[in-house]
Amino acid sequence: MSRAEKIAKMATRTANQAKEAATTSKKRIRGKNSVSFESHKHCVICSIPIPINNEPSICNKQDCDATQKRKEKSRKRLSILLYVGVAVFLVPILIQVVGALI
Ligand SMILES: [Zn+2]
């Protein structure tokens, strides 16, 4: 084998190696967390990819579950408070209007 041939062979080999490395690294990214790349959503707490049909939008981690439940609770309480506030504001007006009509 001549020197030029040897060099050419080595060059092609390294090119193939580079190609291979690129494809394997791409595969590694796709395979991460075993979630398909096309359709997925993210955990609302830690934002890791989760399946699209996960409802509510949280992963299986205990931390995220607890945080999500706490958030849900405080949101419910806040909306109740909002309705109570509106009622407290509207009831006297309604009573006045009804009193004026009678
Ligand atoms: Zn999470």
Residues whose N, C-alpha, C, O or C-beta is under 5 A from the ligand:
A	BS01	ZN	C43 I45 C46 S47 C59 K61 C64
